[in-house]
Amino acid sequence: MISSMSSAVSAIIAFEGKMGVTSNNVANSQTDGFKKSRADLIEGETGGVELEITQVNNPGPVVTVEENGVAVEKEMSNVDLAEEIPQTILAETGYEANLKILKTKDEMLGTLLDIVG
């Protein structure tokens, strides 16, 4: 069984990674041919939270541009900002909730030590 503190720490690390994946997707949203990644939170073998990152290989939209007088088709990024921005809110909220768990646990242990001591 995993303790509440270990579980909260593993969740904080996972949400940090999720935010990193989302920010990488947003940063490369205008890069031609970029393929976004997806970060899923899963239960670890010990009961904590783990991050599973996969690349989404769906094609991006194809646009026709003119280069040197010749029409050329280019694949754009498959990143949809309407999907990515809510992921930042989810990661931030999860991060804050798990920080609150750690703070509460710390306060409880402090109170217990005051009572015993």
Secondary structure as UniProt FT lines:
FT   HELIX           4..27
FT   TURN            28..30
FT   TURN            32..33
FT   STRAND          37..43
FT   TURN            45..46
FT   STRAND          49..55
FT   STRAND          62..67
FT   TURN            68..69
FT   STRAND          70..75
FT   HELIX           81..116
//
